[in-house]
Amino acid sequence: MSGVALTAFAVAVPALPAAAAPGTTPEPQPVPPVPPQPVATETAQVTTPPATPPATTPVTAPTAAPITTPTTAPTAAPTTALAFRAARAARNAAANEKLAKSALQQEKAKRAIEVAKRQLGDPYVWGATGPSAFDCSGLVQFAWRKAGVKLPRTTWSMLGAVKKKVSLARLKPGDLVFTGGGGHVGIYIGNKKVINAPHSGAVVRVDSLKGYWKRGFLTAVRPGV
């Protein structure tokens, strides 16, 4: 066997006894003890494999961080100034838009008053809407339609349709003034005067805001806003 050393031991063999004479019974000879047999031993030759070196993780060299130039944070003052200017510009834009709408409404109101004045002297006829006879709401509807603003037919529907309500103290030319619980309407033309078609037997005329119109005032609205 490869790699195994065998060791041999000599075995002592005892001498055999002499043969017995014929006709005699041989004495039993003692059996010599059997010496222990040597056991051949193998010495295993163990080969140790070479040690495997530990795995190593490659180390990547660190990349140099880019050099940055520190920036200085802006101060609050410029930011506040910019915000203030932006807010002021927004307010100015809103105010200008409001003025533009107001100016447009006043132009329409001026046109409606001019149309209504041209109807002075036309007779009042209940349910009439022009062009030569009117009732109160018919006159208002006719004048404002010529100015480019559509209004409902009756006084109560006008009250519900026109959302801009106005007090007696804040009347502007063109505002619709309602009296009689909402059953009568005229157009305010400025200088505390109202143009209207008053009742049967009368004609389109201009009345003072004092007296009847002030006593029976219900509300006023501003068309064309």
C-alpha positions in Angstrom: 0.0 0.0 0.0 1.4 3.3 -0.9 2.6 5.5 1.9 2.2 2.6 4.6 5.2 1.1 6.4 4.7 -2.5 7.4 6.6 -3.9 10.4 7.3 -7.7 10.6 7.7 -9.5 13.8 9.6 -12.9 14.1 7.4 -15.7 15.5 9.1 -18.3 17.8 8.0 -21.7 16.8 8.4 -24.3 19.7 10.2 -27.6 19.0 8.0 -30.5 18.2 8.0 -33.4 20.7 9.7 -36.7 19.9 7.6 -39.4 18.3 6.3 -42.1 20.7 7.4 -45.6 20.6 5.2 -48.1 18.8 2.6 -49.8 21.0 2.7 -47.1 23.6 0.2 -44.5 24.3 1.7 -41.2 23.9 1.4 -38.8 26.7 -0.5 -35.8 25.9 1.8 -33.1 25.3 1.0 -29.7 26.7 -0.1 -27.3 24.0 2.3 -24.5 24.0 0.7 -21.1 24.2 0.3 -19.3 21.0 2.2 -16.2 21.2 0.2 -13.1 20.2 0.5 -12.4 16.6 1.9 -9.0 15.9 -0.6 -6.7 14.3 0.5 -4.9 11.4 -0.3 -1.2 11.8 -0.7 1.2 9.1 0.5 4.6 9.5 -1.7 6.9 7.4 0.2 9.7 5.9 -2.2 12.6 6.0 -1.6 15.3 3.5 -2.9 18.7 4.6 -4.1 20.8 1.7 -2.6 24.2 1.4 -4.5 26.9 3.1 -6.7 29.1 0.8 -6.0 32.7 1.2 -9.0 34.8 2.4 -11.0 36.5 -0.2 -10.3 40.2 -0.4 -12.7 42.9 -1.6 -11.1 45.4 -4.0 -10.9 48.8 -2.5 -11.9 51.7 -4.8 -10.0 54.8 -4.2 -12.3 57.6 -3.0 -13.2 60.2 -5.6 -12.2 63.7 -4.7 -15.2 65.8 -3.9 -15.7 68.8 -6.3 -14.8 72.1 -4.9 -17.8 74.3 -4.5 -17.8 78.0 -3.9 -20.0 78.9 -0.9 -22.9 81.1 -1.8 -24.3 83.8 0.4 -28.0 83.5 1.2 -29.9 86.6 0.0 -31.1 88.8 2.7 -34.7 89.1 3.7 -35.0 92.7 2.7 -34.8 92.3 -1.1 -37.3 89.4 -0.9 -39.7 91.4 1.2 -39.4 94.3 -1.3 -40.1 92.1 -4.2 -43.1 90.6 -2.5 -44.4 94.0 -1.6 -44.0 95.2 -5.2 -45.8 92.1 -6.6 -48.7 92.6 -4.2 -49.0 96.2 -5.1 -48.9 95.4 -8.8 -51.7 92.8 -8.2 -53.8 95.4 -6.3 -53.3 98.0 -9.0 -54.3 95.5 -11.7 -57.4 94.5 -9.8 -58.3 98.2 -9.2 -57.7 99.0 -12.9 -59.9 96.1 -13.9 -62.6 97.3 -11.6 -62.4 100.8 -12.9 -62.6 99.5 -16.5 -65.7 97.5 -15.7 -67.2 100.5 -13.9 -66.4 102.8 -16.8 -68.0 100.3 -19.2 -71.1 100.1 -17.1 -71.4 103.8 -16.9 -71.1 104.1 -20.7 -74.0 101.6 -21.0 -76.0 103.5 -18.4 -75.4 106.8 -20.3 -76.7 105.1 -23.5 -79.8 103.8 -21.7 -80.7 107.2 -20.3 -80.3 108.8 -23.8 -82.7 106.3 -25.2 -85.2 106.8 -22.4 -85.2 110.5 -22.8 -86.0 110.2 -26.5 -89.3 108.5 -25.3 -90.4 111.6 -23.2 -94.1 112.2 -24.0 -94.9 108.7 -25.2 -98.1 107.4 -23.6 -98.3 104.9 -20.8 -100.0 101.7 -21.9 -100.1 98.7 -19.6 -98.0 95.9 -21.1 -96.5 98.0 -23.8 -92.8 97.7 -24.5 -92.3 100.4 -27.2 -91.3 101.8 -29.5 -94.1 104.4 -29.1 -95.9 103.4 -25.9 -94.6 101.9 -22.7 -95.5 100.7 -19.2 -92.9 101.3 -16.5 -90.9 98.0 -16.9 -91.4 98.1 -20.7 -89.6 101.5 -20.8 -86.7 100.3 -18.6 -86.3 97.1 -20.7 -86.4 99.0 -24.0 -83.8 101.6 -23.0 -81.3 99.1 -21.5 -81.7 96.7 -24.4 -80.6 99.5 -26.7 -77.5 99.9 -24.5 -76.6 96.2 -24.9 -78.0 94.8 -21.7 -80.9 92.4 -21.6 -83.4 92.6 -18.7 -86.4 90.5 -17.9 -89.9 91.8 -18.7 -91.5 92.5 -15.3 -90.4 94.6 -12.3 -90.2 91.5 -10.0 -88.1 89.5 -12.4 -85.8 92.5 -12.8 -85.3 92.6 -9.0 -84.3 88.9 -9.0 -82.1 89.0 -12.1 -79.9 92.0 -11.3 -77.6 91.1 -8.4 -76.0 94.4 -7.8 -78.1 96.1 -5.1 -77.7 99.8 -4.4 -78.9 102.1 -1.5 -80.7 105.3 -2.1 -77.7 107.3 -1.0 -75.4 105.6 -3.5 -77.4 105.9 -6.7 -75.6 106.4 -10.0 -77.1 107.4 -13.3 -78.7 104.3 -15.0 -79.7 102.6 -11.7 -83.2 101.1 -11.5 -85.3 102.5 -8.7 -88.1 100.4 -7.3 -91.1 101.6 -5.3 -94.6 100.4 -4.5 -93.3 97.2 -3.0 -91.6 96.4 -6.2 -94.5 97.1 -8.5 -93.1 100.2 -10.1 -89.7 101.1 -11.6 -87.9 104.1 -13.1 -84.4 104.9 -14.3 -82.3 107.3 -12.1 -80.8 109.9 -14.5 -78.7 111.9 -11.9 -79.4 115.2 -10.1 -82.0 113.5 -7.9 -84.3 112.8 -10.9 -86.0 109.7 -12.3 -87.4 109.1 -15.7 -90.4 106.7 -15.9 -93.7 105.8 -17.4 -95.9 106.4 -14.4 -99.5 105.1 -14.9 -102.5 105.0 -17.3 -103.4 108.5 -18.6 -99.9 109.8 -18.2 -96.9 109.9 -20.4 -93.2 109.2 -20.1 -91.8 111.9 -17.9 -89.0 113.0 -15.4 -89.9 113.1 -11.7 -88.0 114.4 -8.7 -86.5 111.7 -6.5 -88.0 113.5 -3.5 -91.6 112.9 -2.6 -93.1 109.7 -3.9 -89.9 108.1 -5.0 -88.2 108.7 -1.7 -91.2 107.7 0.4 -91.9 104.5 -1.4 -88.3 103.5 -2.1 -87.8 99.8 -1.8 -84.4 99.2 -3.4 -82.3 100.0 -6.4 -80.2 97.8 -8.7 -77.4 98.4 -11.1 -77.6 96.7 -14.5 -74.7 96.0 -16.8 -72.1 95.3 -14.0 
